[in-house]
Amino acid sequence: MRRLLVCCLALDCLAGCAQSTALGEGQPIVGVVTSSTSATTAVERPGPFTLVGAAGGLVGTRAAASVDEQIHIHNRLYVKTTAGEVVVDTDDYFPPGSCVEITPSVGEQSATFFSYRSAQIVQAGKC
């Protein structure tokens, strides 16, 4: 019984070490921009009708359906890293060949795609 307990504890320790090598929260990713394109994101605004409950939500939904949605245009950057390609949606523009550092927002789970405003990207000098 003790051997089983010791084996389970050893496996738990090894599993914990394996998880610690994954991308940590806020850990920067460094790479080179290979290309960029324009991307769009729909802007969702809560209207004044949502303040008055379910009936207001129905009225607000019908009013919003009659108005064109606002669209926000931003840049989609394709960044080559040592681990592969990363895609980042950002307001900033970096020309191809630029060395950049991507810092994911806290709680971001993906290491290959960062949606609009889910990561900060800055010029880096360590490529």
C-alpha positions in Angstrom: 0.0 0.0 0.0 2.9 2.4 0.8 4.5 1.6 -2.5 1.4 2.6 -4.3 1.2 5.8 -2.3 4.9 6.6 -3.0 4.4 5.8 -6.8 1.3 8.1 -7.0 3.2 10.9 -5.2 6.2 10.5 -7.6 3.9 10.6 -10.6 2.1 13.7 -9.3 5.4 15.5 -8.9 6.5 14.6 -12.4 3.1 15.7 -13.8 3.5 19.0 -12.0 6.9 19.6 -13.5 5.7 18.8 -17.0 2.9 21.4 -16.7 5.3 24.1 -15.5 7.1 24.1 -18.9 4.0 25.4 -20.6 3.5 29.0 -21.5 3.0 30.9 -18.3 0.6 33.8 -17.8 2.2 37.0 -19.0 5.3 35.2 -20.3 6.5 37.1 -23.4 6.9 35.4 -26.8 9.6 36.8 -29.1 9.5 36.4 -32.9 9.7 38.0 -36.3 6.7 39.4 -38.2 6.4 37.5 -41.5 3.2 39.2 -42.9 0.2 41.3 -41.9 -3.3 41.8 -43.0 -6.4 43.8 -42.0 -9.0 42.1 -39.9 -12.4 43.3 -38.5 -14.2 42.9 -35.2 -17.8 43.8 -34.6 -18.2 46.3 -31.8 -20.9 45.4 -29.3 -22.3 48.2 -27.3 -24.8 47.6 -24.5 -27.7 49.9 -25.2 -29.7 51.9 -22.6 -32.5 49.3 -23.1 -30.6 46.6 -21.2 -30.9 48.6 -18.0 -34.7 47.9 -17.8 -34.6 44.1 -17.8 -36.0 41.5 -20.2 -38.6 43.8 -21.9 -35.9 46.4 -22.5 -33.7 43.7 -23.9 -36.3 42.8 -26.5 -36.8 46.4 -27.5 -33.1 47.0 -27.6 -32.5 43.9 -29.8 -35.1 45.1 -32.3 -33.6 48.6 -32.4 -30.1 47.2 -32.8 -31.2 45.0 -35.7 -32.4 48.1 -37.6 -29.0 49.9 -37.3 -25.8 48.7 -39.0 -23.3 47.2 -36.6 -20.1 49.2 -36.1 -17.0 47.4 -37.2 -13.5 48.0 -35.8 -10.6 47.5 -38.3 -7.3 46.3 -36.9 -4.1 44.6 -38.0 -3.6 40.8 -37.9 0.1 40.0 -37.6 1.7 36.6 -38.4 4.8 36.2 -36.2 7.4 33.4 -36.7 8.7 32.1 -33.3 11.0 29.2 -32.3 7.8 27.2 -31.4 6.0 28.0 -34.7 3.7 30.7 -36.1 1.7 33.0 -33.8 -1.2 35.1 -35.0 -2.0 38.4 -33.2 -4.8 40.9 -33.7 -3.7 44.4 -32.7 -4.1 48.1 -33.4 -0.3 48.5 -33.9 1.4 47.9 -37.2 4.8 46.3 -37.6 6.3 45.8 -41.1 7.4 42.3 -42.1 10.9 41.6 -40.7 10.3 43.4 -37.5 11.3 41.8 -34.2 8.4 41.9 -31.8 7.6 40.7 -28.2 4.1 39.5 -27.5 2.9 39.5 -23.9 -0.4 37.6 -23.4 -3.0 39.0 -21.1 -3.5 37.2 -17.8 -5.7 34.2 -18.2 -5.0 33.8 -21.9 -4.8 30.1 -22.7 -3.8 30.0 -26.4 -0.2 30.2 -27.4 -0.8 30.4 -31.2 -3.7 32.9 -31.6 -4.3 36.1 -29.7 -7.6 37.8 -30.5 -8.0 41.6 -30.5 -6.8 43.1 -27.2 -5.8 39.8 -25.6 -2.1 40.5 -25.9 0.3 43.4 -26.0 2.8 43.6 -28.7 5.9 45.8 -28.7 9.1 46.2 -30.8 11.9 44.0 -29.4 15.6 43.9 -30.0 16.3 40.3 -29.0 15.6 38.2 -32.1 
